[in-house]
Amino acid sequence: MKSLVFAPSFKKAFKNVTHRKPELVPIITETLKLLAENPFNPQLRSHKLKGRLAGSWSCTVAYDCRIIFSFEKNNEILLMDVGSHDDVY
């Protein structure tokens, strides 16, 4: 199991997203549990990013909601952003 580290940018984005769409809170929570257990769970559809986000990864929360993260040392996952496809890319 990996430990999740919340970047300040993720915390801010989480507040914004859940303020606009409070129904995403339990869905994001469940996604974070899956991510900590197995970042490559097929349900997450995790994939490596290119371009300005090269080196980072993305996973799907809901139809138009993504989490951007990266793998760090010491078995940690750094959560960097959450939001709609257009917001995070």
URTA-V977131 format. One record per residue. RES is the residue in one letter. NEAR is the number of other C-alpha atoms within 8 Angstrom. Layout:
# URTA-V977131
((RES/NEAR) (RES/NEAR))
This chain:
# URTA-V977131
((M/6) (K/9) (S/8) (L/9) (V/8) (F/9) (A/9) (P/7) (S/8) (F/12) (K/10) (K/8) (A/11) (F/11) (K/8) (N/8) (V/12) (T/11) (H/7) (R/6) (K/7) (P/8) (E/7) (L/9) (V/8) (P/7) (I/10) (I/9) (T/8) (E/8) (T/10) (L/8) (K/8) (L/11) (L/11) (A/12) (E/8) (N/9) (P/9) (F/8) (N/10) (P/6) (Q/4) (L/13) (R/9) (S/12) (H/7) (K/9) (L/10) (K/8) (G/5) (R/4) (L/8) (A/8) (G/8) (S/12) (W/11) (S/12) (C/11) (T/11) (V/12) (A/7) (Y/5) (D/8) (C/11) (R/14) (I/14) (I/13) (F/12) (S/11) (F/9) (E/8) (K/5) (N/4) (N/9) (E/11) (I/13) (L/12) (L/13) (M/13) (D/13) (V/13) (G/14) (S/9) (H/9) (D/6) (D/6) (V/11) (Y/5))
